[in-house]
């Protein structure tokens, strides 16, 4: 089996997480980079929370590291380590991508929400006028809430055991979209058109369900942001009860165009591709 070409000129894009075994970005993005003819590689890096600042500073001082991808649980903490935030990162207080700008500053943005909304739209469930329930007000949950509101959702409600985190997110959402976001009540799952798990629950076999999918309406979509395993316990339980399900991988797949733009990954050169295949 032939792996990606790596040389002394290869540019690196580490994926920072704790844990990191579940990340799907290398498997999705490295074939894309190869197709584009980019001399670049996405690699997983396991970073404990107490080492995040040191690792980010060290990696971004390396001359051949052009950017970072960020996953659980670092999406909020990384925002304090950069020089500027993009619009989605500023609203959510979280980021999942960091790049070095031409002047050497670190700029972060969050594409989770855009990827999730685009994934639902591609699956035939746009969020305009929808009611959305989100379990989790962390990086993915905040991004999904903001992107859903930007896409025209009528109402987004969130539930999170961290009251301070939830209140902070709701304050930022309300400042941008007054009156359309709030804390979830006990009956909100049953009112929602789309019910989302945006917590890490489901990554481990012993995890409890983030919510009871039987509480969702029979016509609701039950979505999960967990990508590994592909069929989480939540989605299996929802499908068994006849609910339509939406897998976590779609959120990442739909972020690829945003990553290409953010990191400056170019489109394939047809002439170079033809030479590589021996057709020219």
C-alpha positions as CSV (number, residue, x, y, z in Angstrom):
1,X,0.0,0.0,0.0
2,X,1.5,3.3,-1.1
3,X,1.2,6.1,1.5
4,X,1.3,9.9,0.9
5,X,4.5,11.4,-0.5
6,X,6.5,13.2,2.3
7,X,9.6,15.1,1.7
8,X,11.6,17.9,3.3
9,X,9.3,20.4,1.6
10,X,6.0,19.0,2.9
11,X,3.8,21.4,4.8
12,X,2.1,20.1,7.9
13,X,-1.4,20.6,9.3
14,X,-1.6,18.9,12.8
15,X,-5.1,17.9,14.2
16,X,-5.1,18.6,18.0
17,X,-7.4,16.6,20.2
18,X,-7.7,14.6,23.4
19,X,-8.4,11.8,22.6
20,X,-7.3,11.9,18.9
21,X,-7.8,8.3,17.8
22,X,-11.3,9.1,16.6
23,X,-10.4,11.9,14.2
24,X,-11.4,11.5,10.6
25,X,-9.8,14.6,9.1
26,X,-6.5,12.9,8.0
27,X,-8.4,10.2,6.2
28,X,-10.6,12.7,4.4
29,X,-8.2,15.5,3.8
30,X,-5.0,13.8,2.8
31,X,-6.5,12.2,-0.3
32,X,-7.8,15.6,-1.2
33,X,-4.4,17.2,-0.8
34,X,-2.9,14.5,-3.0
35,X,-5.5,15.1,-5.6
36,X,-4.8,18.8,-5.6
37,X,-1.1,18.0,-6.0
38,X,-0.4,19.9,-2.7
39,X,2.8,19.0,-0.9
40,X,1.0,18.9,2.5
41,X,-0.1,16.4,5.1
42,X,-2.7,16.4,7.9
43,X,-1.5,14.5,10.9
44,X,-3.1,13.7,14.3
45,X,-1.4,15.1,17.5
46,X,-2.6,14.0,20.9
47,X,-2.6,17.0,23.2
48,X,-3.7,17.1,26.9
49,X,-5.6,20.2,27.9
50,X,-2.8,21.4,30.3
51,X,-0.3,21.2,27.4
52,X,-2.4,23.0,24.7
53,X,-0.8,26.4,25.0
54,X,2.7,25.0,24.9
55,X,1.9,22.7,21.9
56,X,0.2,25.4,19.9
57,X,3.0,27.9,20.4
58,X,5.6,25.3,19.6
59,X,3.9,24.0,16.5
60,X,3.1,27.4,15.0
61,X,6.8,28.4,15.5
62,X,7.8,25.5,13.2
63,X,8.5,26.8,9.8
64,X,6.7,24.1,7.9
65,X,3.5,24.1,10.0
66,X,1.0,26.3,8.1
67,X,-2.1,25.7,10.2
68,X,-3.9,23.6,12.8
69,X,-7.2,21.7,12.9
70,X,-8.7,21.6,16.4
71,X,-11.1,19.1,17.9
72,X,-12.5,18.0,21.3
73,X,-11.8,19.4,23.9
74,X,-9.7,22.3,22.7
75,X,-12.1,24.4,20.6
76,X,-12.8,27.0,23.2
77,X,-9.3,27.1,24.8
78,X,-7.5,27.6,21.5
79,X,-9.3,31.0,21.0
80,X,-7.3,32.5,23.8
81,X,-4.1,31.5,22.0
82,X,-4.6,33.3,18.7
83,X,-4.4,36.9,17.6
84,X,-7.7,37.2,15.8
85,X,-11.0,35.4,15.5
86,X,-13.2,35.0,12.4
87,X,-16.9,35.8,12.6
88,X,-18.2,32.4,13.5
89,X,-15.4,31.9,16.1
90,X,-16.2,35.3,17.7
91,X,-19.9,34.5,18.1
92,X,-19.4,30.9,19.4
93,X,-16.2,31.5,21.4
94,X,-14.8,28.4,19.8
95,X,-12.6,27.5,16.7
96,X,-11.6,24.4,14.8
97,X,-9.1,25.8,12.4
98,X,-6.1,28.1,12.9
99,X,-3.8,29.5,10.2
100,X,-0.7,31.7,10.2
101,X,-1.3,34.9,8.3
102,X,1.2,36.6,6.0
103,X,2.3,38.9,8.9
104,X,2.9,35.9,11.2
105,X,-0.3,36.4,13.3
106,X,-2.6,33.5,14.2
107,X,-6.1,33.6,12.9
108,X,-8.8,31.1,14.0
109,X,-12.3,30.3,12.6
110,X,-15.0,27.7,13.3
111,X,-16.4,25.7,10.3
112,X,-18.3,23.1,12.3
113,X,-21.7,24.9,12.0
114,X,-21.3,25.7,8.3
115,X,-20.4,22.0,7.7
116,X,-23.4,20.7,9.7
117,X,-25.9,23.0,8.1
118,X,-24.6,22.3,4.6
119,X,-24.7,18.6,5.3
120,X,-28.3,18.7,6.4
121,X,-29.2,20.8,3.3
122,X,-27.5,18.3,1.0
123,X,-29.5,15.6,2.7
124,X,-32.8,17.4,2.0
125,X,-33.4,19.1,5.4
126,X,-32.6,22.8,5.2
127,X,-32.9,24.6,8.5
128,X,-34.9,27.7,7.3
129,X,-37.9,28.1,9.6
130,X,-37.0,25.0,11.6
131,X,-37.0,24.4,15.3
132,X,-33.7,22.9,16.5
133,X,-32.7,21.3,19.8
134,X,-29.0,21.0,20.5
135,X,-27.5,19.0,23.3
136,X,-24.1,20.6,24.1
137,X,-23.0,24.2,24.1
138,X,-19.3,23.6,23.4
139,X,-17.5,24.0,20.2
140,X,-19.7,22.0,17.9
141,X,-23.0,22.9,19.7
142,X,-22.3,26.6,19.6
143,X,-21.2,26.5,16.0
144,X,-24.3,24.6,15.0
145,X,-26.6,27.0,16.8
146,X,-25.0,30.0,15.2
147,X,-25.0,28.5,11.7
148,X,-28.6,27.3,12.1
149,X,-29.7,30.8,13.1
150,X,-27.7,32.3,10.2
151,X,-29.5,29.8,7.9
152,X,-32.9,31.0,9.0
153,X,-33.9,28.6,11.8
154,X,-36.9,30.0,13.6
155,X,-35.7,28.8,17.0
156,X,-32.6,27.1,18.4
157,X,-32.6,25.8,22.0
158,X,-29.6,24.3,23.8
159,X,-29.0,22.2,26.8
160,X,-25.6,21.9,28.6
161,X,-24.7,20.9,32.2
162,X,-22.2,23.8,32.3
163,X,-24.5,26.7,33.2
164,X,-21.9,29.4,32.8
165,X,-20.9,28.1,29.3
166,X,-24.5,27.9,28.2
167,X,-25.3,31.4,29.5
168,X,-22.2,32.9,27.8
169,X,-23.1,31.3,24.4
170,X,-26.8,32.3,24.7
171,X,-25.7,35.9,25.4
172,X,-23.6,36.0,22.2
173,X,-26.3,34.4,20.1
174,X,-29.0,36.8,21.4
175,X,-26.8,39.8,20.6
176,X,-26.6,38.6,17.0
177,X,-30.1,37.0,16.6
178,X,-32.3,38.5,19.3
179,X,-35.1,36.3,20.7
180,X,-34.3,33.2,18.6
181,X,-32.1,31.2,20.9
182,X,-32.7,30.0,24.4
183,X,-32.1,27.4,27.0
184,X,-34.0,24.1,26.3
185,X,-36.9,23.2,28.5
186,X,-38.1,19.7,29.3
187,X,-40.5,19.5,26.3
188,X,-38.3,21.1,23.7
189,X,-37.0,17.9,22.2
190,X,-40.6,16.9,21.3
191,X,-41.1,20.3,19.6
192,X,-38.0,20.2,17.4
193,X,-37.7,19.4,13.7
194,X,-34.0,18.6,14.1
195,X,-32.5,17.1,17.3
196,X,-28.7,17.2,17.6
197,X,-26.2,15.6,19.8
198,X,-23.2,18.0,19.9
199,X,-21.5,16.4,22.9
200,X,-18.7,13.8,22.9
201,X,-21.2,11.2,24.3
202,X,-21.2,8.2,22.0
203,X,-17.4,8.1,21.3
204,X,-17.1,5.4,23.9
205,X,-19.2,2.2,24.1
206,X,-20.0,2.8,27.7
207,X,-21.3,6.4,27.2
208,X,-24.9,7.1,28.2
209,X,-27.2,8.5,25.5
210,X,-27.1,12.3,25.4
211,X,-30.9,12.3,25.3
212,X,-33.7,9.8,24.7
213,X,-34.5,9.7,20.9
214,X,-38.0,8.4,21.7
215,X,-38.8,11.9,22.9
216,X,-38.2,13.3,19.4
217,X,-41.2,13.7,17.1
218,X,-41.7,10.8,14.7
219,X,-40.9,13.1,11.7
220,X,-37.9,14.7,13.3
221,X,-34.3,14.3,12.2
222,X,-31.9,13.0,14.9
223,X,-28.4,14.0,14.2
224,X,-25.0,13.3,15.8
225,X,-21.7,15.1,15.5
226,X,-19.7,12.1,16.7
227,X,-17.9,10.6,13.7
228,X,-16.3,7.5,15.2
229,X,-18.1,5.2,15.5
230,X,-20.1,6.0,12.4
231,X,-23.3,4.4,13.8
232,X,-23.4,5.8,17.4
233,X,-25.7,4.3,20.0
234,X,-27.9,7.3,19.7
235,X,-28.4,6.9,16.0
236,X,-29.0,3.2,16.3
237,X,-31.6,3.8,19.0
238,X,-33.2,6.6,16.9
239,X,-33.4,4.5,13.7
240,X,-34.9,1.6,15.7
241,X,-37.7,4.0,16.7
242,X,-38.3,5.0,13.1
243,X,-36.6,8.4,13.3
244,X,-34.6,9.7,10.3
245,X,-30.9,9.9,11.3
246,X,-28.0,12.1,10.1
247,X,-24.4,10.9,10.7
248,X,-21.5,13.0,12.0
249,X,-19.2,12.4,9.0
250,X,-21.4,14.7,6.9
251,X,-20.4,17.7,9.0
252,X,-16.7,17.1,8.2
253,X,-17.3,16.3,4.5
254,X,-19.1,19.6,4.0
255,X,-16.3,21.6,5.6
256,X,-13.8,20.6,2.9
257,X,-14.6,23.6,0.6
258,X,-14.2,25.9,3.6
259,X,-10.9,24.4,4.6
260,X,-9.6,24.8,1.0
261,X,-10.5,28.4,1.1
262,X,-9.2,29.0,4.6
263,X,-5.8,27.3,4.1
264,X,-5.4,28.4,0.5
265,X,-5.4,24.8,-0.9
266,X,-5.6,25.3,-4.7
267,X,-7.6,23.5,-7.3
268,X,-5.9,20.8,-9.3
269,X,-3.8,21.9,-12.2
270,X,-5.2,19.9,-15.2
271,X,-1.9,20.0,-17.0
272,X,0.0,18.7,-13.9
273,X,-2.6,16.0,-13.4
274,X,-2.3,14.9,-17.0
275,X,1.5,14.7,-16.7
276,X,1.2,12.7,-13.5
277,X,-1.2,10.2,-15.1
278,X,1.1,9.9,-18.2
279,X,-1.5,11.3,-20.6
280,X,0.6,14.3,-21.7
